[in-house]
Amino acid sequence: MKSHSKSLTFVLAGSLVVGLALQSAQAQKPEEVAKILQGRWSTSSTDKETGITETTMIEFRADGRYVTAVRDSAFKPLKDQQSNQGRYSIGKADKSGFELKIERDQKEPESDKTDASETSVIKIVDDNTLQAADGSVVKRMR
């Protein structure tokens, strides 16, 4: 099964913003974008060979933390896909988008810290849709 891009899986999802259409036109400060981003986002992809749909969900919390989970079409957690969590912050922001920095919590003390941080440019498509620079899209979960 194709896996989602790292930037989408860790940056958006579960997804990946309520009343954003009105707010995005005014959201020019990182603090405003962070408020808009809060909530649960998701994205899905279906493997053409197996027909199994894999859904990645991400929740951005008000305290600056995020949590991700990956599930199959029966919404069972995938054993080979562990949930991730960490901190997020908003960098530059304007009417069309923002920079999202993700810092994943390290599961092992010896883990390579260079892989734990990632910054992506995120475009605000509409009030319930965000798009990463690689073209991956997440939708707000209702």
C-alpha positions in Angstrom: 0.0 0.0 0.0 1.2 3.5 -0.8 2.0 5.4 2.3 1.2 9.1 2.6 3.9 11.6 2.2 5.7 12.4 5.5 4.8 16.1 5.2 1.1 15.3 4.9 1.1 12.6 7.5 2.9 14.6 10.1 2.0 18.1 9.1 -1.7 18.0 8.3 -4.4 15.5 8.7 -6.8 14.1 11.2 -6.0 16.0 8.8 -5.5 19.1 8.7 -9.7 24.8 10.4 -14.0 26.0 11.5 -15.1 29.1 9.5 -11.7 29.3 7.8 -13.1 30.9 4.6 -13.9 34.1 6.5 -11.0 33.9 8.9 -8.3 33.0 6.3 -8.8 36.3 4.5 -7.9 38.0 7.7 -5.5 35.4 9.2 -2.1 37.1 8.7 -0.6 36.5 12.1 0.8 33.1 13.2 -1.4 33.3 16.3 -4.5 33.7 14.2 -3.6 30.8 11.9 -2.9 28.6 15.0 -6.4 29.2 16.2 -7.8 28.3 12.8 -5.7 25.2 12.5 -7.0 23.7 15.8 -9.2 20.7 15.3 -9.2 17.3 13.6 -8.1 16.8 9.9 -7.9 13.7 7.7 -6.8 12.4 4.4 -7.4 9.0 2.7 -5.9 6.9 -0.1 -7.0 3.6 -1.5 -4.6 0.9 -2.6 -5.6 0.0 -6.2 -4.5 -3.6 -5.8 -6.0 -4.5 -2.4 -8.9 -2.0 -2.3 -8.0 -1.1 1.3 -8.4 2.5 2.2 -5.9 4.0 4.6 -6.9 7.1 6.5 -4.5 9.4 8.3 -5.9 11.6 11.0 -4.3 14.5 12.8 -5.5 16.6 15.6 -4.0 20.1 16.3 -4.6 21.0 19.9 -4.8 24.5 21.5 -1.8 23.8 23.7 0.5 23.6 20.6 0.6 19.7 20.5 -0.6 17.4 17.8 -1.4 13.7 17.6 -1.7 11.5 14.4 -3.2 8.1 13.8 -3.4 5.9 10.8 -6.3 3.4 10.3 -7.4 1.0 7.6 -10.9 0.9 5.9 -12.4 -0.8 8.9 -11.0 2.0 11.1 -8.8 -0.4 12.9 -5.4 0.9 13.9 -2.7 -0.4 11.6 -0.1 -2.4 13.5 2.8 -1.3 11.4 1.8 2.4 11.7 2.2 3.8 15.1 0.6 7.1 16.1 2.9 10.1 16.3 2.7 13.1 18.4 4.7 16.2 19.2 4.6 20.0 19.0 3.6 22.3 16.2 4.1 26.0 15.6 3.2 28.5 12.8 5.9 30.5 11.1 5.2 33.1 8.4 1.6 33.5 7.5 -0.5 35.5 5.0 -3.9 35.4 3.4 -3.1 32.4 1.2 -1.2 30.1 3.6 1.4 29.6 6.3 4.6 27.7 7.3 3.9 24.8 9.7 6.7 23.5 11.8 6.4 20.0 13.3 8.6 18.7 16.0 7.9 15.0 16.6 8.4 13.5 20.0 11.4 11.1 20.1 10.4 7.5 20.9 14.0 6.4 21.6 16.6 8.6 23.3 19.2 7.6 20.7 16.9 8.7 17.8 18.3 11.0 15.1 17.0 14.4 16.1 17.4 15.8 12.6 14.4 13.7 11.5 12.3 15.0 14.3 11.7 18.4 12.9 10.1 19.4 9.6 8.8 22.7 8.1 6.2 22.8 5.3 4.4 25.5 3.4 0.6 25.0 3.7 -1.9 26.6 1.4 -5.4 27.4 2.6 -7.7 26.1 -0.2 -11.0 26.9 1.5 -12.6 26.8 5.0 -12.2 23.0 5.3 -9.3 22.2 3.0 -5.5 22.6 3.3 -2.8 21.6 0.7 0.8 21.0 1.4 3.5 22.1 -1.1 3.8 18.5 -2.4 0.2 18.6 -3.5 -1.3 16.4 -0.7 -4.6 17.6 0.7 -6.3 17.2 4.0 -9.9 18.0 5.0 -11.4 19.1 8.3 -13.3 16.3 10.1 -16.7 17.2 11.2 
